[in-house]
Amino acid sequence: MNNKHSIIKIAKETIEAESQAILNLSNLVDSDFAEAVELIYHSKGRVIITGIGKSAIIASKIVASLNSTGTPAVFMHAADAIHGDLGLILKEDVVICISKSGNTPEIKVLVPLIKRVNNKMIAITGNKDSFLGQHADYILNAYVDKEVCPNNLAPTTSTTAQLVIGDALTVCLLELRGFTSNDFAKFHPGGALGKKLYLRVQDISSVNKKPKVEASTNIKDVIIEITEKMLGVTAVVENDKIIGIITDGDLRRMLTKANNFDTLTARDIMGTNPKRIDASAMAIDALELMEANEISQILVEDNGNYAGVVHLHDLIKEGII
């Protein structure tokens, strides 16, 4: 294989084969799945998820997904569990054990130890008749016909199936909990995703300078105000109410049209219908308003009074874009 066409062909075949295997999982969802979800939902403990090899990596991802959507979860490596980490499991915890074959040596050692302390155990496995399947209280069937690996050896399709089962479990639980975007923001305060969910316009505009002039302000002072406040814009206000806006673009257009600037005032060049947004609005709403109107700044109001400016660069700096 040494050409682009062969590479593209193999990539497409891989994606199509895995997608078919994943689609088939929907036929395997049964009452065990529903009862397992309800068990976790009503549990007063945590979800302990364990596995070995590639299944352990999938377990870690499912743990992260559950934790971020309101279901406390802990990862426990199956090999470490039989060498001391079994103490992670508390009385009311629910254990999820992930294994494609359900018959690995570590699983055969670990499962009886879990059952001995009477914790409920959920299996995510592709072999319902395996050792794990026979001893689990509930089985989430992750069966795949074969790995997409041409040798049918490297965990590929099977780990994708495990991941999808974990996602289905996560989504069912967050729906049962009525988990909202506001809840999500509490668990994701950092990064762009969190900021989209909780950052408000006032959080940005309050740290910016607040350029403003009156309608009678002469052009020289308007230019000074825009330059000093470094936002490329100034509001034109009257009794703290916004009556207009002047941007860098307005100043450039003025230079191409006027011959005498001495008598010009803000009123002569201001836009009279500026886009504005309430200080309590979400920052992501400000971005959408800018994109819809192809502008770089929006004036901010608080209870109808001028409260500042939010600039596109502020949103970029905060990682909103």
C-alpha positions as CSV (number, residue, x, y, z in Angstrom):
1,M,0.0,0.0,0.0
2,N,1.7,3.1,-1.2
3,N,-0.8,5.5,-2.6
4,K,-3.5,7.8,-1.4
5,H,-6.4,5.9,-3.0
6,S,-5.6,2.8,-1.0
7,I,-5.3,4.7,2.2
8,I,-8.6,6.5,1.7
9,K,-10.2,3.2,0.8
10,I,-9.0,1.5,4.0
11,A,-10.0,4.4,6.1
12,K,-13.5,4.4,4.7
13,E,-13.9,0.7,5.1
14,T,-12.8,0.9,8.7
15,I,-15.3,3.7,9.5
16,E,-18.1,1.9,7.7
17,A,-17.4,-1.5,9.4
18,E,-17.3,0.1,12.9
19,S,-20.4,2.1,12.2
20,Q,-22.3,-1.0,11.3
21,A,-21.1,-2.7,14.5
22,I,-22.2,0.3,16.6
23,L,-25.6,0.4,14.9
24,N,-26.1,-3.3,15.8
25,L,-25.7,-2.4,19.5
26,S,-29.1,-0.8,19.5
27,N,-30.6,-4.3,18.9
28,L,-28.8,-5.6,22.0
29,V,-30.1,-3.1,24.5
30,D,-32.6,-4.9,26.8
31,S,-34.1,-4.8,30.3
32,D,-30.7,-5.4,31.8
33,F,-29.6,-2.1,30.5
34,A,-32.6,-0.3,31.9
35,E,-32.3,-2.0,35.3
36,A,-28.6,-1.2,35.4
37,V,-29.3,2.5,34.8
38,E,-32.0,2.6,37.5
39,L,-29.6,0.8,39.9
40,I,-27.0,3.5,39.4
41,Y,-29.5,6.3,39.6
42,H,-31.0,5.2,42.9
43,S,-27.6,4.2,44.4
44,K,-26.3,6.2,47.3
45,G,-22.8,5.2,46.5
46,R,-20.4,5.8,43.6
47,V,-19.8,4.0,40.3
48,I,-16.5,2.1,40.4
49,I,-15.4,1.2,36.8
50,T,-12.7,-1.3,36.2
51,G,-11.1,-3.1,33.3
52,I,-7.7,-4.4,31.9
53,G,-5.7,-3.3,28.9
54,K,-7.6,-1.3,26.3
55,S,-10.8,-1.8,28.3
56,A,-9.2,0.0,31.2
57,I,-8.7,3.1,28.9
58,I,-12.4,3.0,28.0
59,A,-13.3,2.7,31.6
60,S,-11.3,5.9,32.4
61,K,-13.2,7.7,29.7
62,I,-16.6,6.5,31.0
63,V,-15.6,7.6,34.5
64,A,-14.8,11.1,33.2
65,S,-18.2,11.3,31.3
66,L,-20.2,10.2,34.4
67,N,-18.3,12.6,36.7
68,S,-18.9,15.5,34.4
69,T,-22.7,14.8,34.2
70,G,-23.6,14.4,37.8
71,T,-22.8,10.7,38.6
72,P,-19.8,10.3,40.9
73,A,-17.5,7.7,39.5
74,V,-14.0,6.3,40.2
75,F,-11.6,4.3,38.0
76,M,-10.0,1.2,39.4
77,H,-7.6,-0.8,37.3
78,A,-8.4,-4.5,37.4
79,A,-4.7,-5.5,37.9
80,D,-4.2,-3.0,40.7
81,A,-7.5,-4.0,42.3
82,I,-6.2,-7.5,43.2
83,H,-3.1,-6.0,44.6
84,G,-4.6,-3.6,47.1
85,D,-6.9,-1.2,45.3
86,L,-9.9,-3.3,46.0
87,G,-10.3,-1.1,49.1
88,L,-11.6,1.7,46.8
89,I,-15.0,-0.1,46.8
90,L,-17.3,1.1,49.5
91,K,-20.4,-0.7,50.7
92,E,-23.0,1.1,48.6
93,D,-20.9,1.5,45.4
94,V,-22.0,-0.1,42.1
95,V,-19.2,-1.8,40.2
96,I,-19.0,-1.8,36.4
97,C,-16.5,-4.3,34.9
98,I,-15.5,-4.0,31.3
99,S,-14.0,-6.9,29.3
100,K,-14.5,-8.0,25.7
101,S,-14.0,-11.7,26.4
102,G,-15.0,-11.6,30.1
103,N,-12.5,-14.4,30.7
104,T,-9.2,-12.7,31.3
105,P,-7.2,-14.0,34.3
106,E,-7.5,-10.7,36.2
107,I,-11.3,-10.7,35.7
108,K,-11.6,-14.2,37.0
109,V,-9.7,-13.2,40.2
110,L,-11.4,-9.9,40.6
111,V,-15.1,-10.8,40.1
112,P,-15.4,-13.3,43.1
113,L,-13.7,-10.7,45.3
114,I,-16.3,-8.1,44.4
115,K,-19.2,-10.5,44.8
116,R,-17.9,-11.6,48.2
117,V,-18.6,-8.1,49.6
118,N,-22.1,-8.1,48.0
119,N,-21.6,-5.0,45.7
120,K,-23.9,-5.0,42.7
121,M,-21.9,-5.6,39.5
122,I,-22.6,-4.6,36.0
123,A,-20.7,-6.2,33.1
124,I,-20.0,-4.5,29.8
125,T,-18.9,-7.4,27.7
126,G,-19.1,-8.9,24.3
127,N,-19.5,-12.4,25.7
128,K,-22.6,-12.9,27.8
129,D,-21.7,-16.6,28.5
130,S,-18.2,-15.7,29.8
131,F,-17.1,-15.9,33.4
132,L,-17.9,-12.2,33.9
133,G,-21.3,-12.5,32.2
134,Q,-22.3,-15.5,34.4
135,H,-21.4,-13.7,37.6
136,A,-22.6,-10.2,36.8
137,D,-26.0,-8.9,38.2
138,Y,-26.6,-7.1,34.9
139,I,-25.0,-7.4,31.5
140,L,-24.7,-4.5,29.0
141,N,-24.1,-6.4,25.8
142,A,-21.2,-4.9,23.7
143,Y,-20.9,-7.8,21.3
144,V,-19.2,-7.2,17.9
145,D,-18.8,-9.8,15.2
146,K,-15.1,-9.0,14.7
147,E,-12.4,-6.4,15.1
148,V,-11.9,-4.1,12.2
149,C,-8.2,-5.0,12.5
150,P,-7.4,-7.2,9.5
151,N,-6.0,-9.8,11.8
152,N,-9.0,-9.6,14.1
153,L,-6.7,-9.1,17.0
154,A,-6.1,-5.5,17.9
155,P,-9.0,-4.1,20.1
156,T,-10.7,-1.7,17.7
157,T,-14.4,-2.2,17.0
158,S,-14.8,-3.8,20.5
159,T,-13.5,-0.9,22.4
160,T,-15.5,1.5,20.2
161,A,-18.6,-0.6,21.2
162,Q,-17.7,-0.4,24.9
163,L,-17.3,3.4,24.6
164,V,-20.7,3.8,22.9
165,I,-22.3,1.7,25.7
166,G,-20.7,4.0,28.2
167,D,-22.0,7.0,26.4
168,A,-25.6,5.6,26.3
169,L,-25.3,4.9,30.0
170,T,-24.1,8.4,30.7
171,V,-26.9,10.1,28.6
172,C,-29.6,8.0,30.3
173,L,-28.4,9.0,33.7
174,L,-28.1,12.7,32.9
175,E,-31.6,12.6,31.5
176,L,-33.0,10.9,34.6
177,R,-31.2,13.5,36.8
178,G,-32.6,16.4,34.7
179,F,-29.1,17.5,34.2
180,T,-29.1,21.0,32.5
181,S,-26.6,23.2,30.8
182,N,-26.3,25.2,34.1
183,D,-25.4,22.0,35.9
184,F,-22.9,21.2,33.3
185,A,-21.3,24.6,33.8
186,K,-20.8,23.9,37.5
187,F,-18.7,20.9,36.6
188,H,-16.8,22.6,33.7
189,P,-15.9,26.1,35.0
190,G,-12.6,26.0,33.1
191,G,-11.9,26.0,29.4
192,A,-13.9,27.3,26.4
193,L,-16.8,24.9,27.0
194,G,-17.4,26.1,30.6
195,K,-17.1,29.7,29.6
196,K,-19.7,29.4,27.0
197,L,-22.1,28.1,29.6
198,Y,-21.4,30.6,32.4
199,L,-19.5,33.6,31.2
200,R,-21.7,36.7,31.0
201,V,-21.3,39.9,29.1
202,Q,-20.8,41.9,32.3
203,D,-17.9,39.7,33.2
204,I,-16.1,41.0,30.2
205,S,-17.3,44.5,29.8
206,S,-16.7,45.4,33.5
207,V,-12.9,45.0,33.0
208,N,-12.9,47.1,29.8
209,K,-12.6,50.8,29.7
210,K,-15.9,52.6,29.1
211,P,-15.6,55.0,26.1
212,K,-18.4,57.6,25.9
213,V,-19.0,61.0,24.5
214,E,-22.0,63.4,24.2
215,A,-23.7,64.3,21.0
216,S,-22.2,67.8,21.1
217,T,-18.6,66.5,21.6
218,N,-16.3,67.8,18.9
219,I,-14.6,65.4,16.5
220,K,-11.1,65.9,17.9
221,D,-12.3,64.8,21.4
222,V,-14.2,61.9,19.9
223,I,-11.0,60.7,18.3
224,I,-9.1,61.1,21.5
225,E,-11.7,59.1,23.4
226,I,-11.7,56.2,21.0
227,T,-7.9,56.2,20.9
228,E,-7.4,56.3,24.7
229,K,-10.0,53.6,25.5
230,M,-8.6,51.3,22.8
231,L,-11.8,49.5,21.8
232,G,-12.2,51.0,18.4
233,V,-15.5,52.5,19.3
234,T,-17.3,55.0,21.6
235,A,-20.9,55.2,22.8
236,V,-22.7,58.5,22.4
237,V,-24.8,59.0,25.5
238,E,-27.3,61.4,26.9
239,N,-28.2,61.1,30.6
240,D,-26.5,57.6,30.6
241,K,-28.8,56.5,27.8
242,I,-27.3,55.3,24.5
243,I,-28.3,57.5,21.6
244,G,-25.6,56.5,19.1
245,I,-22.3,54.9,18.4
246,I,-19.1,56.0,16.6
247,T,-16.6,53.4,15.3
248,D,-13.2,53.6,13.7
249,G,-14.9,53.0,10.5
250,D,-17.2,56.0,11.0
251,L,-14.1,58.2,11.4
252,R,-12.5,56.9,8.2
253,R,-15.6,57.5,6.3
254,M,-15.8,61.0,7.7
255,L,-12.3,61.7,6.4
256,T,-13.3,60.8,2.8
257,K,-16.4,63.0,2.9
258,A,-15.7,66.1,5.0
259,N,-13.4,69.0,4.0
260,N,-13.7,70.9,7.3
261,F,-13.6,69.0,10.6
262,D,-13.5,72.0,12.9
263,T,-17.3,72.3,13.3
264,L,-18.2,68.6,13.2
265,T,-19.6,66.9,16.4
266,A,-20.4,63.4,17.4
267,R,-24.0,63.9,16.3
268,D,-22.8,64.5,12.7
269,I,-21.2,61.1,12.2
270,M,-22.7,58.8,14.8
271,G,-24.8,55.7,14.0
272,T,-28.2,56.1,15.6
273,N,-29.3,52.5,15.9
274,P,-26.3,50.7,17.5
275,K,-26.5,47.0,18.4
276,R,-26.6,46.6,22.1
277,I,-26.9,43.7,24.6
278,D,-27.8,43.5,28.2
279,A,-25.0,43.0,30.8
280,S,-26.7,39.9,32.1
281,A,-26.7,38.1,28.7
282,M,-24.4,35.2,28.1
283,A,-21.1,36.0,26.4
284,I,-21.9,33.5,23.7
285,D,-25.0,35.5,22.8
286,A,-22.8,38.5,22.2
287,L,-20.7,36.5,19.8
288,E,-23.8,35.3,17.9
289,L,-25.0,38.9,17.7
290,M,-21.6,40.0,16.3
291,E,-21.5,37.2,13.8
292,A,-25.1,37.9,12.6
293,N,-24.4,41.6,12.1
294,E,-20.7,41.3,11.0
295,I,-19.5,43.7,13.6
296,S,-16.6,43.6,16.1
297,Q,-18.1,45.5,19.1
298,I,-21.4,45.7,20.9
299,L,-22.5,48.3,23.4
300,V,-23.7,47.0,26.8
301,E,-26.7,48.2,28.8
302,D,-27.5,47.6,32.4
303,N,-31.1,48.4,33.4
304,G,-31.3,50.6,30.3
305,N,-28.2,52.6,31.1
306,Y,-24.9,52.5,29.2
307,A,-22.6,50.0,30.9
308,G,-19.6,49.6,28.5
309,V,-18.4,47.7,25.5
310,V,-17.7,44.0,24.7
311,H,-15.3,43.5,21.8
312,L,-14.7,40.5,19.6
313,H,-11.1,40.3,20.8
314,D,-12.4,39.9,24.4
315,L,-14.3,36.8,23.3
316,I,-11.3,35.4,21.5
317,K,-9.1,36.0,24.6
318,E,-11.6,34.2,26.8
319,G,-11.6,31.2,24.4
320,I,-15.3,31.6,23.5
321,I,-14.4,31.4,19.8
